[in-house]
């Protein structure tokens, strides 16, 4: 008799444990079903992310701010301007090709030695981004920079004219030029504000917020 009672107790305990576990599994599944609702998940395009505004963008993950394109000379200066932010590994660089550019130059000169002398004089004045260029037909010019937009090129020409360099010429030029985009992942609001400030100092550059570029 005792054995029968013991077996009944064990069977009841087993049934009780099974029903409890089954209810718990159904409850967890129900909770997950309520939490995960794919039909309510919406992926935002880069323009939609940008429209959220700096405060909301800063709270998102896998969002990047890109600033540029910048010439090699501008890139060095821009990195120095960003040093106080201590971005570390959050900051990366991406090279882009610009096909149509605007060229600032002085000349032409009838011989390369004459162009080289003018280049040396300009460097002595503290002017950077200078090179001697063969423009064909036995003539040479002193290049004072390639720019993505005409606005940026004319700003450079005006600045040079104020320094007594001239007369600088601005001309469109079909040439592929490698420039740099500076990219910061998961930017905080102070970073976005600083990029906007610097954009005004680097004519022709843009600041864009959106999905982080994928690695090639």
N, CA, C and O of each residue as an XYZ file, in Angstrom:
864
protein
N       0.825     -1.199      0.000
C       0.000      0.000      0.000
C       0.865      1.257      0.000
O       0.596      2.216     -0.723
N       1.896      1.232      0.815
C       2.802      2.400      0.871
C       3.469      2.655     -0.478
O       3.696      3.798     -0.873
N       3.778      1.558     -1.176
C       4.432      1.702     -2.487
C       3.492      2.365     -3.476
O       3.904      3.214     -4.266
N       2.203      1.964     -3.427
C       1.213      2.555     -4.346
C       1.064      4.043     -4.077
O       1.024      4.844     -5.011
N       0.980      4.421     -2.791
C       0.850      5.846     -2.428
C       2.069      6.626     -2.889
O       1.947      7.733     -3.413
N       3.254      6.039     -2.691
C       4.493      6.711     -3.089
C       4.527      6.933     -4.591
O       4.942      7.993     -5.058
N       4.083      5.918     -5.361
C       4.068      6.039     -6.810
C       3.091      7.125     -7.257
O       3.371      7.873     -8.194
N       1.949      7.206     -6.586
C       0.963      8.235     -6.923
C       1.510      9.633     -6.637
O       1.290     10.564     -7.411
N       2.216      9.770     -5.533
C       2.812     11.071     -5.195
C       3.833     11.479     -6.250
O       3.856     12.627     -6.695
N       4.690     10.514     -6.651
C       5.708     10.806     -7.663
C       5.063     11.205     -8.991
O       5.506     12.139     -9.659
N       3.989     10.462     -9.362
C       3.296     10.767    -10.622
C       2.689     12.161    -10.580
O       2.762     12.906    -11.557
N       2.092     12.511     -9.447
C       1.493     13.849     -9.312
C       2.554     14.951     -9.386
O       2.344     15.990    -10.013
N       3.691     14.707     -8.736
C       4.761     15.703     -8.775
C       5.304     15.863    -10.189
O       5.606     16.971    -10.632
N       5.425     14.731    -10.893
C       5.921     14.792    -12.278
C       4.960     15.560    -13.167
O       5.383     16.389    -13.972
N       3.658     15.286    -13.025
C       2.646     15.980    -13.817
C       2.638     17.473    -13.491
O       2.503     18.304    -14.390
N       2.783     17.814    -12.215
C       2.791     19.223    -11.809
C       3.990     19.962    -12.416
O       3.865     21.080    -12.916
N       5.168     19.297    -12.357
C       6.367     19.927    -12.920
C       6.246     20.114    -14.418
O       6.660     21.144    -14.949
N       5.678     19.122    -15.115
C       5.521     19.205    -16.567
C       4.606     20.362    -16.961
O       4.906     21.126    -17.879
N       3.462     20.478    -16.236
C       2.512     21.552    -16.573
C       3.115     22.923    -16.303
O       2.860     23.866    -17.051
N       3.905     23.047    -15.249
C       4.544     24.325    -14.932
C       5.550     24.706    -16.013
O       5.596     25.854    -16.455
N       6.364     23.722    -16.438
C       7.355     24.002    -17.480
C       6.688     24.347    -18.802
O       7.151     25.237    -19.515
N       5.624     23.664    -19.131
C       4.913     23.942    -20.382
C       4.312     25.336    -20.371
O       4.352     26.047    -21.374
N       3.750     25.726    -19.219
C       3.163     27.075    -19.110
C       4.242     28.135    -19.208
O       4.047     29.183    -19.825
N       5.401     27.849    -18.584
C       6.492     28.828    -18.628
C       6.996     29.015    -20.047
O       7.275     30.136    -20.472
N       7.115     27.882    -20.798
C       7.610     27.998    -22.171
C       6.623     28.748    -23.038
O       7.016     29.551    -23.884
N       5.313     28.484    -22.826
C       4.313     29.208    -23.610
C       4.324     30.685    -23.263
O       4.147     31.535    -24.135
N       4.536     30.993    -21.974
C       4.565     32.398    -21.558
C       5.751     33.137    -22.152
O       5.616     34.286    -22.574
N       6.926     32.485    -22.192
C       8.111     33.111    -22.769
C       7.924     33.336    -24.262
O       8.279     34.386    -24.797
N       7.355     32.322    -24.931
C       7.111     32.468    -26.367
C       6.132     33.595    -26.639
O       6.280     34.350    -27.600
N       5.134     33.696    -25.779
C       4.152     34.771    -25.961
C       4.774     36.133    -25.760
O       4.480     37.078    -26.493
N       5.650     36.230    -24.748
C       6.304     37.504    -24.502
C       7.205     37.889    -25.673
O       7.229     39.047    -26.091
N       7.950     36.907    -26.204
C       8.821     37.187    -27.345
C       8.016     37.613    -28.562
O       8.419     38.507    -29.306
N       6.871     36.963    -28.756
C       6.031     37.311    -29.893
C       5.541     38.745    -29.804
O       5.403     39.437    -30.812
N       5.277     39.179    -28.565
C       4.822     40.547    -28.366
C       5.956     41.547    -28.561
O       5.748     42.662    -29.038
N       7.166     41.121    -28.182
C       8.304     42.045    -28.261
C       8.818     42.192    -29.690
O       9.117     43.305    -30.124
N       8.924     41.098    -30.420
C       9.468     41.124    -31.768
C       8.328     41.190    -32.770
O       7.609     40.208    -32.959
N       8.159     42.328    -33.407
C       7.098     42.525    -34.388
C       7.721     43.074    -35.664
O       7.811     44.289    -35.836
N       8.154     42.184    -36.566
C       8.861     42.628    -37.767
C       8.098     43.638    -38.601
O       8.694     44.510    -39.234
N       6.753     43.519    -38.603
C       5.964     44.433    -39.423
C       6.048     45.870    -38.945
O       5.692     46.792    -39.678
N       6.524     46.070    -37.699
C       6.627     47.415    -37.155
C       8.054     47.970    -37.215
O       8.296     49.101    -36.795
N       9.003     47.174    -37.738
C      10.382     47.628    -37.879
C      10.534     48.349    -39.201
O      10.170     47.808    -40.246
N      11.070     49.571    -39.174
C      11.239     50.374    -40.383
C      12.701     50.785    -40.512
O      13.261     51.413    -39.614
N      13.313     50.423    -41.642
C      14.692     50.819    -41.909
C      14.702     52.204    -42.529
O      13.975     52.467    -43.487
N      15.528     53.092    -41.982
C      15.588     54.468    -42.471
C      16.673     54.612    -43.532
O      17.751     54.029    -43.419
N      16.375     55.385    -44.548
C      17.372     55.723    -45.565
C      18.281     56.811    -44.998
O      17.897     57.476    -44.036
N      19.490     57.017    -45.571
C      20.369     58.091    -45.088
C      19.697     59.461    -45.015
O      19.904     60.164    -44.025
N      18.893     59.888    -46.018
C      18.217     61.191    -45.888
C      17.246     61.231    -44.717
O      17.113     62.253    -44.043
N      16.552     60.084    -44.477
C      15.614     60.052    -43.345
C      16.358     60.115    -42.019
O      15.892     60.743    -41.068
N      17.526     59.460    -41.958
C      18.350     59.543    -40.740
C      18.796     60.972    -40.501
O      18.741     61.466    -39.375
N      19.244     61.645    -41.572
C      19.711     63.019    -41.441
C      18.595     63.935    -40.983
O      18.838     64.902    -40.260
N      17.342     63.631    -41.407
C      16.208     64.476    -41.051
C      15.831     64.369    -39.573
O      15.066     65.190    -39.065
N      16.370     63.352    -38.878
C      16.060     63.205    -37.458
C      16.631     64.335    -36.623
O      16.109     64.636    -35.549
N      17.695     64.963    -37.099
C      18.330     66.029    -36.337
C      19.493     65.503    -35.528
O      19.546     64.312    -35.220
N      20.443     66.387    -35.173
C      21.678     65.966    -34.481
C      21.447     65.217    -33.188
O      22.152     64.248    -32.909
N      20.465     65.643    -32.379
C      20.265     65.012    -31.073
C      19.854     63.553    -31.218
O      20.387     62.691    -30.520
N      18.903     63.261    -32.123
C      18.448     61.890    -32.303
C      19.479     61.047    -33.042
O      19.659     59.867    -32.742
N      20.144     61.654    -33.998
C      21.166     60.921    -34.739
C      22.272     60.444    -33.811
O      22.783     59.333    -33.958
N      22.639     61.293    -32.850
C      23.718     60.943    -31.920
C      23.371     59.729    -31.078
O      24.263     59.045    -30.576
N      22.059     59.449    -30.918
C      21.631     58.325    -30.092
C      21.531     57.032    -30.887
O      21.316     55.974    -30.296
N      21.675     57.079    -32.178
C      21.557     55.895    -33.013
C      22.898     55.176    -33.155
O      23.960     55.775    -32.981
N      22.832     53.895    -33.471
C      24.052     53.116    -33.729
C      24.245     52.960    -35.228
O      23.291     53.071    -35.998
N      25.483     52.701    -35.644
C      25.814     52.499    -37.057
C      25.440     53.689    -37.920
O      25.031     53.536    -39.071
N      25.583     54.866    -37.353
C      25.371     56.107    -38.094
C      26.700     56.840    -38.161
O      27.432     56.903    -37.174
N      27.007     57.389    -39.318
C      28.270     58.093    -39.489
C      28.032     59.503    -40.021
O      27.046     59.771    -40.708
N      28.958     60.390    -39.687
C      28.988     61.712    -40.301
C      30.221     61.747    -41.204
O      31.314     61.353    -40.799
N      30.024     62.225    -42.435
C      31.102     62.339    -43.407
C      31.319     63.806    -43.746
O      30.368     64.563    -43.943
N      32.580     64.189    -43.810
C      32.921     65.570    -44.142
C      33.969     65.563    -45.252
O      34.981     64.867    -45.168
N      33.703     66.351    -46.289
C      34.649     66.422    -47.393
C      33.931     66.731    -48.692
O      32.804     67.227    -48.674
N      34.568     66.445    -49.823
C      35.923     65.940    -49.976
C      36.965     67.019    -49.715
O      36.708     68.210    -49.890
N      38.147     66.576    -49.293
C      39.229     67.478    -48.944
C      40.477     67.120    -49.744
O      40.777     65.946    -49.959
N      41.195     68.144    -50.179
C      42.473     67.912    -50.842
C      43.479     67.434    -49.807
O      43.198     67.468    -48.609
N      44.646     66.990    -50.255
C      45.663     66.498    -49.321
C      46.093     67.588    -48.341
O      46.300     67.321    -47.157
N      46.225     68.814    -48.841
C      46.603     69.932    -47.965
C      45.492     70.204    -46.948
O      45.763     70.391    -45.762
N      44.245     70.225    -47.415
C      43.114     70.466    -46.517
C      42.970     69.339    -45.503
O      42.628     69.584    -44.347
N      43.229     68.109    -45.928
C      43.099     66.959    -45.028
C      44.025     67.089    -43.825
O      43.611     66.838    -42.693
N      45.271     67.479    -44.064
C      46.232     67.634    -42.972
C      45.756     68.694    -41.984
O      45.812     68.498    -40.770
N      45.291     69.808    -42.516
C      44.798     70.893    -41.646
C      43.528     70.475    -40.904
O      43.354     70.792    -39.728
N      42.642     69.758    -41.607
C      41.381     69.329    -40.987
C      41.632     68.362    -39.836
O      40.985     68.460    -38.794
N      42.558     67.436    -40.014
C      42.882     66.493    -38.935
C      43.423     67.226    -37.711
O      43.137     66.849    -36.574
N      44.205     68.273    -37.952
C      44.705     69.079    -36.835
C      43.554     69.800    -36.139
O      43.542     69.916    -34.913
N      42.586     70.286    -36.919
C      41.427     70.965    -36.333
C      40.574     70.020    -35.491
O      39.906     70.452    -34.551
N      40.595     68.727    -35.829
C      39.772     67.747    -35.120
C      40.466     67.123    -33.917
O      39.821     66.430    -33.131
N      41.759     67.353    -33.759
C      42.512     66.728    -32.661
C      41.905     66.970    -31.280
O      41.872     66.044    -30.470
N      41.416     68.202    -30.974
C      40.856     68.420    -29.629
C      39.669     67.521    -29.298
O      39.364     67.320    -28.122
N      38.992     66.975    -30.309
C      37.840     66.107    -30.057
C      38.254     64.713    -29.598
O      37.429     63.967    -29.070
N      39.540     64.348    -29.797
C      40.071     63.051    -29.375
C      39.175     61.904    -29.869
O      38.682     61.100    -29.079
N      38.980     61.851    -31.160
C      38.060     60.872    -31.750
C      38.647     59.465    -31.806
O      37.905     58.483    -31.815
N      39.965     59.364    -31.842
C      40.595     58.046    -31.832
C      40.130     57.164    -32.971
O      40.129     57.573    -34.132
N      39.725     55.925    -32.619
C      39.338     54.948    -33.636
C      37.987     55.255    -34.268
O      37.629     54.644    -35.275
N      37.241     56.176    -33.706
C      35.958     56.548    -34.307
C      36.164     57.278    -35.636
O      35.267     57.307    -36.480
N      37.348     57.865    -35.815
C      37.638     58.626    -37.025
C      38.365     57.760    -38.044
O      39.354     57.101    -37.726
N      37.862     57.772    -39.268
C      38.525     57.069    -40.361
C      38.521     57.962    -41.596
O      37.872     59.008    -41.621
N      39.254     57.535    -42.616
C      39.359     58.314    -43.860
C      38.956     57.443    -45.032
O      39.250     56.249    -45.069
N      38.279     58.059    -45.988
C      37.835     57.339    -47.179
C      38.219     58.150    -48.406
O      37.897     59.334    -48.504
N      38.906     57.506    -49.339
C      39.340     58.190    -50.554
C      38.228     58.137    -51.599
O      37.588     57.103    -51.790
N      38.011     59.255    -52.265
C      37.007     59.340    -53.326
C      37.645     59.981    -54.553
O      38.591     60.761    -54.437
N      37.125     59.650    -55.714
C      37.609     60.226    -56.963
C      36.645     61.301    -57.444
O      35.440     61.072    -57.543
N      37.185     62.466    -57.737
C      36.407     63.576    -58.281
C      36.849     63.778    -59.721
O      38.029     64.018    -59.977
N      35.914     63.684    -60.669
C      36.275     63.712    -62.087
C      36.381     65.122    -62.669
O      37.326     65.425    -63.397
N      35.421     65.976    -62.353
C      35.451     67.344    -62.872
C      35.918     68.277    -61.777
O      35.300     68.359    -60.716
N      37.015     68.985    -62.033
C      37.583     69.861    -61.012
C      37.789     71.259    -61.592
O      37.705     71.480    -62.800
N      38.058     72.181    -60.689
C      38.389     73.552    -61.099
C      39.820     73.844    -60.659
O      40.222     73.557    -59.531
N      40.554     74.410    -61.567
C      41.993     74.583    -61.415
C      42.323     76.050    -61.224
O      41.871     76.903    -61.988
N      43.118     76.343    -60.194
C      43.613     77.703    -59.962
C      45.089     77.719    -60.357
O      45.861     76.869    -59.911
N      45.481     78.676    -61.188
C      46.861     78.692    -61.668
C      47.303     80.104    -62.008
O      46.487     81.020    -62.113
N      48.600     80.263    -62.177
C      49.174     81.498    -62.725
C      50.063     81.091    -63.902
O      50.633     80.001    -63.920
N      50.164     81.969    -64.860
C      50.938     81.680    -66.065
C      50.107     82.049    -67.285
O      49.134     82.793    -67.159
N      50.464     81.549    -68.458
C      51.497     80.539    -68.705
C      52.901     81.126    -68.798
O      53.091     82.335    -68.933
N      53.883     80.217    -68.721
C      55.290     80.572    -68.856
C      55.855     79.855    -70.085
O      55.473     78.728    -70.400
N      56.769     80.536    -70.764
C      57.297     80.004    -72.022
C      58.267     78.851    -71.819
O      58.559     78.117    -72.764
N      58.779     78.677    -70.581
C      59.734     77.598    -70.326
C      59.562     77.100    -68.895
O      59.109     77.842    -68.023
N      59.922     75.854    -68.660
C      59.778     75.257    -67.333
C      60.627     75.960    -66.284
O      60.134     76.169    -65.175
N      61.875     76.340    -66.563
C      62.654     77.045    -65.531
C      61.958     78.311    -65.029
O      62.041     78.632    -63.844
N      61.276     79.028    -65.916
C      60.569     80.244    -65.488
C      59.416     79.886    -64.560
O      59.186     80.576    -63.566
N      58.682     78.808    -64.873
C      57.581     78.373    -64.011
C      58.110     77.881    -62.663
O      57.508     78.133    -61.619
N      59.248     77.172    -62.701
C      59.843     76.681    -61.450
C      60.279     77.842    -60.554
O      60.118     77.785    -59.335
N      60.827     78.888    -61.159
C      61.240     80.052    -60.358
C      60.032     80.701    -59.695
O      60.082     81.092    -58.529
N      58.949     80.810    -60.458
C      57.737     81.419    -59.875
C      57.189     80.547    -58.749
O      56.718     81.069    -57.739
N      57.244     79.237    -58.909
C      56.801     78.330    -57.850
C      57.624     78.527    -56.586
O      57.079     78.546    -55.482
N      58.946     78.673    -56.748
C      59.828     78.870    -55.597
C      59.520     80.189    -54.896
O      59.545     80.263    -53.667
N      59.228     81.231    -55.677
C      58.882     82.529    -55.081
C      57.603     82.430    -54.258
O      57.508     83.004    -53.172
N      56.621     81.700    -54.781
C      55.348     81.562    -54.068
C      55.509     80.744    -52.788
O      54.893     81.048    -51.767
N      56.336     79.713    -52.853
C      56.592     78.931    -51.633
C      57.293     79.784    -50.581
O      57.033     79.637    -49.386
N      58.179     80.672    -51.018
C      58.868     81.562    -50.090
C      57.884     82.509    -49.402
O      58.152     82.999    -48.306
N      56.744     82.762    -50.050
C      55.702     83.601    -49.452
C      54.820     82.809    -48.490
O      53.893     83.361    -47.897
N      55.106     81.530    -48.337
C      54.319     80.697    -47.430
C      53.088     80.091    -48.061
O      52.197     79.628    -47.348
N      53.014     80.082    -49.383
C      51.856     79.534    -50.088
C      52.115     78.059    -50.381
O      53.184     77.697    -50.871
N      51.138     77.214    -50.079
C      51.292     75.769    -50.249
C      50.454     75.258    -51.411
O      49.782     76.029    -52.095
N      50.504     73.950    -51.624
C      49.758     73.282    -52.683
C      50.135     73.841    -54.055
O      49.269     74.225    -54.842
N      51.428     73.881    -54.325
C      51.957     74.467    -55.566
C      52.697     73.387    -56.359
O      53.399     72.551    -55.789
N      52.528     73.420    -57.664
C      53.280     72.511    -58.535
C      53.380     73.121    -59.927
O      52.533     73.916    -60.334
N      54.423     72.740    -60.644
C      54.612     73.184    -62.025
C      53.952     72.175    -62.957
O      54.161     70.970    -62.825
N      53.150     72.676    -63.906
C      52.371     71.800    -64.779
C      52.675     72.115    -66.242
O      52.688     73.276    -66.652
N      52.917     71.071    -67.015
C      53.106     71.194    -68.462
C      51.721     71.282    -69.100
O      50.952     70.322    -69.034
N      51.392     72.420    -69.719
C      50.062     72.594    -70.310
C      50.089     72.439    -71.830
O      49.113     72.747    -72.514
N      51.212     71.959    -72.343
C      51.300     71.674    -73.763
C      51.799     72.839    -74.587
O      51.842     73.979    -74.126
N      52.176     72.529    -75.824
C      52.669     73.541    -76.760
C      53.886     74.293    -76.214
O      54.083     75.472    -76.508
N      54.687     73.600    -75.426
C      55.899     74.196    -74.892
C      55.670     75.211    -73.795
O      56.574     75.984    -73.475
N      54.466     75.229    -73.202
C      54.164     76.190    -72.147
C      53.916     75.484    -70.816
O      53.536     74.314    -70.759
N      54.148     76.247    -69.754
C      53.994     75.720    -68.403
C      53.185     76.696    -67.554
O      53.127     77.892    -67.842
N      52.559     76.162    -66.499
C      51.810     76.998    -65.564
C      52.141     76.553    -64.150
O      52.633     75.448    -63.925
N      51.859     77.438    -63.205
C      52.024     77.100    -61.790
C      50.638     76.804    -61.227
O      49.782     77.685    -61.144
N      50.436     75.547    -60.845
C      49.155     75.148    -60.267
C      49.098     75.560    -58.798
O      50.038     75.344    -58.032
N      47.974     76.155    -58.435
C      47.772     76.598    -57.048
C      46.619     75.845    -56.386
O      46.052     76.307    -55.396
N      46.283     74.695    -56.936
C      45.263     73.856    -56.304
C      44.157     73.444    -57.244
O      43.774     74.183    -58.150
N      43.646     72.233    -57.008
C      42.491     71.687    -57.712
C      41.329     71.620    -56.735
O      41.502     71.212    -55.587
N      40.149     72.017    -57.186
C      38.999     72.090    -56.290
C      37.777     71.440    -56.925
O      37.605     71.457    -58.144
N      36.944     70.873    -56.080
C      35.766     70.158    -56.559
C      34.710     71.104    -57.112
O      33.993     70.738    -58.043
N      34.596     72.297    -56.571
C      33.583     73.248    -57.015
C      34.223     74.552    -57.467
O      35.318     74.908    -57.034
N      33.521     75.254    -58.344
C      34.015     76.547    -58.804
C      34.044     77.564    -57.662
O      34.921     78.427    -57.611
N      33.086     77.456    -56.755
C      33.032     78.372    -55.601
C      34.308     78.247    -54.775
O      34.903     79.249    -54.379
N      34.727     76.988    -54.516
C      35.939     76.758    -53.729
C      37.163     77.288    -54.465
O      38.055     77.871    -53.848
N      37.209     77.088    -55.787
C      38.354     77.557    -56.573
C      38.437     79.079    -56.564
O      39.523     79.640    -56.420
N      37.311     79.740    -56.714
C      37.325     81.213    -56.728
C      37.650     81.787    -55.346
O      38.255     82.854    -55.240
N      37.252     81.084    -54.303
C      37.632     81.518    -52.953
C      39.143     81.447    -52.778
O      39.746     82.340    -52.183
N      39.752     80.384    -53.296
C      41.219     80.243    -53.252
C      41.880     81.359    -54.063
O      42.855     81.960    -53.613
N      41.347     81.637    -55.266
C      41.911     82.680    -56.122
C      41.814     84.045    -55.449
O      42.758     84.832    -55.510
N      40.692     84.333    -54.812
C      40.518     85.623    -54.125
C      41.502     85.764    -52.971
O      42.075     86.832    -52.756
N      41.694     84.661    -52.223
C      42.634     84.701    -51.100
C      44.054     84.934    -51.595
O      44.813     85.678    -50.974
N      44.420     84.303    -52.708
C      45.752     84.496    -53.271
C      45.936     85.921    -53.781
O      47.004     86.511    -53.621
N      44.898     86.466    -54.390
C      44.978     87.844    -54.892
C      45.210     88.823    -53.753
O      45.938     89.803    -53.914
N      44.601     88.567    -52.608
C      44.806     89.447    -51.444
C      46.229     89.345    -50.914
O      46.726     90.263    -50.261
N      46.885     88.213    -51.203
C      48.282     88.035    -50.795
C      49.256     88.577    -51.840
O      50.472     88.452    -51.694
N      48.719     89.166    -52.873
C      49.573     89.733    -53.902
C      49.959     88.775    -54.995
O      50.835     89.084    -55.803
N      49.325     87.605    -55.046
C      49.607     86.625    -56.093
C      48.649     86.876    -57.247
O      47.438     86.985    -57.054
N      49.201     86.966    -58.435
C      48.238     87.146    -59.499
C      48.862     87.453    -60.843
O      50.073     87.564    -61.037
N      47.913     87.578    -61.744
C      46.476     87.317    -61.516
C      46.172     85.821    -61.590
O      46.459     85.196    -62.611
N      45.599     85.226    -60.536
C      45.273     83.797    -60.578
C      44.097     83.540    -61.513
O      43.157     84.331    -61.581
N      44.164     82.432    -62.226
C      43.102     82.063    -63.143
C      42.333     80.860    -62.588
O      42.909     79.990    -61.935
N      41.020     80.825    -62.860
C      40.169     79.695    -62.472
C      39.590     79.093    -63.745
O      38.919     79.780    -64.514
N      39.853     77.806    -63.963
C      39.388     77.139    -65.169
C      38.887     75.735    -64.831
O      39.439     75.069    -63.955
N      37.832     75.284    -65.533
C      37.401     73.887    -65.350
C      38.420     72.957    -65.996
O      39.066     73.306    -66.985
N      38.548     71.792    -65.429
C      39.549     70.851    -65.945
C      39.018     69.433    -65.785
O      38.638     69.035    -64.684
N      38.990     68.670    -66.868
C      38.566     67.273    -66.802
C      39.740     66.432    -66.322
O      40.656     66.119    -67.082
N      39.692     66.082    -65.075
C      40.799     65.331    -64.494
C      40.303     64.588    -63.269
O      39.605     65.155    -62.428
N      40.663     63.321    -63.171
C      40.293     62.548    -61.986
C      41.254     62.881    -60.855
O      42.470     62.742    -60.988
N      40.689     63.321    -59.749
C      41.513     63.743    -58.619
C      41.058     62.990    -57.367
O      39.874     62.991    -57.029
N      41.994     62.358    -56.693
C      41.686     61.638    -55.452
C      41.638     62.622    -54.293
O      42.581     63.379    -54.064
N      40.533     62.601    -53.569
C      40.404     63.431    -52.377
C      39.939     62.565    -51.214
O      39.730     61.362    -51.371
N      39.780     63.175    -50.059
C      39.522     62.419    -48.836
C      38.224     62.845    -48.170
O      37.926     64.034    -48.064
N      37.456     61.857    -47.722
C      36.308     62.085    -46.846
C      36.708     61.653    -45.437
O      37.241     60.559    -45.249
N      36.452     62.503    -44.454
C      36.683     62.133    -43.058
C      35.372     61.601    -42.484
O      34.328     62.244    -42.597
N      35.438     60.424    -41.870
C      34.236     59.728    -41.408
C      34.336     59.483    -39.903
O      35.357     59.002    -39.412
N      33.265     59.818    -39.172
C      33.214     59.550    -37.732
C      31.993     58.687    -37.457
O      30.869     59.053    -37.801
N      32.225     57.531    -36.831
C      31.136     56.606    -36.516
C      30.449     57.000    -35.205
O      31.099     57.433    -34.253
N      29.140     56.842    -35.177
C      28.318     57.132    -33.994
C      28.664     58.495    -33.392
O      29.053     58.574    -32.227
N      28.528     59.564    -34.174
C      28.940     60.888    -33.689
C      28.028     61.420    -32.590
O      26.808     61.256    -32.636
N      28.637     62.050    -31.617
C      27.871     62.749    -30.590
C      27.578     64.175    -31.060
O      28.192     64.660    -32.011
N      26.657     64.827    -30.402
C      26.227     66.151    -30.843
C      27.365     67.167    -30.926
O      27.390     67.949    -31.876
N      28.312     67.196    -29.977
C      29.427     68.147    -30.115
C      30.261     67.909    -31.381
O      30.788     68.852    -31.971
N      30.374     66.639    -31.793
C      31.120     66.329    -33.008
C      30.393     66.875    -34.228
O      31.011     67.473    -35.109
N      29.083     66.669    -34.280
C      28.296     67.188    -35.399
C      28.377     68.705    -35.471
O      28.502     69.278    -36.553
N      28.305     69.348    -34.317
C      28.368     70.811    -34.288
C      29.733     71.304    -34.781
O      29.813     72.289    -35.515
N      30.801     70.615    -34.376
C      32.151     71.020    -34.793
C      32.331     70.838    -36.297
O      32.922     71.694    -36.956
N      31.828     69.736    -36.845
C      31.924     69.512    -38.283
C      31.201     70.614    -39.049
O      31.695     71.083    -40.074
N      30.047     71.026    -38.563
C      29.306     72.098    -39.228
C      30.088     73.408    -39.185
O      30.074     74.173    -40.149
N      30.765     73.663    -38.078
C      31.585     74.874    -37.974
C      32.732     74.831    -38.978
O      32.998     75.809    -39.676
N      33.407     73.685    -39.043
C      34.562     73.562    -39.934
C      34.155     73.590    -41.402
O      34.920     74.046    -42.251
N      32.968     73.111    -41.697
C      32.496     73.133    -43.086
C      32.531     74.550    -43.655
O      32.843     74.736    -44.831
N      32.217     75.535    -42.842
C      32.205     76.922    -43.292
C      33.623     77.421    -43.603
O      33.802     78.355    -44.384
N      34.621     76.789    -42.984
C      36.005     77.220    -43.187
C      36.664     76.527    -44.383
O      37.690     76.990    -44.881
N      36.083     75.434    -44.838
C      36.633     74.676    -45.965
C      35.641     74.768    -47.119
O      34.741     73.938    -47.248
N      35.818     75.775    -47.943
C      34.878     76.050    -49.014
C      34.754     74.862    -49.959
O      35.751     74.285    -50.393
N      33.502     74.509    -50.271
C      33.257     73.403    -51.185
C      33.104     72.059    -50.509
O      32.787     71.072    -51.173
N      33.322     71.991    -49.198
C      33.147     70.721    -48.489
C      31.699     70.591    -48.008
O      30.995     71.586    -47.835
N      31.274     69.349    -47.799
C      29.919     69.069    -47.329
C      29.976     68.183    -46.089
O      30.915     67.408    -45.906
N      28.960     68.309    -45.244
C      28.804     67.433    -44.086
C      27.514     66.640    -44.289
O      26.438     67.217    -44.445
N      27.634     65.310    -44.287
C      26.471     64.448    -44.490
C      26.370     63.448    -43.363
O      27.376     62.906    -42.906
N      25.137     63.201    -42.911
C      24.879     62.217    -41.842
C      24.021     61.109    -42.414
O      23.012     61.377    -43.066
N      24.412     59.869    -42.177
C      23.637     58.747    -42.698
C      24.248     57.422    -42.301
O      25.039     57.342    -41.361
N      23.871     56.386    -43.026
C      24.403     55.050    -42.747
C      25.911     55.035    -42.999
O      26.407     55.682    -43.921
N      26.618     54.296    -42.174
C      28.078     54.211    -42.326
C      28.428     53.532    -43.635
O      27.780     52.558    -44.018
N      29.458     54.037    -44.338
C      29.872     53.396    -45.592
C      30.384     51.991    -45.325
O      31.041     51.734    -44.316
N      30.075     51.087    -46.243
C      30.534     49.714    -46.087
C      31.966     49.582    -46.549
O      32.396     50.285    -47.464
N      32.703     48.693    -45.926
C      34.100     48.478    -46.311
C      34.150     47.713    -47.609
O      33.410     46.752    -47.817
N      35.057     48.167    -48.498
C      35.199     47.486    -49.787
C      36.164     46.321    -49.684
O      36.407     45.631    -50.675
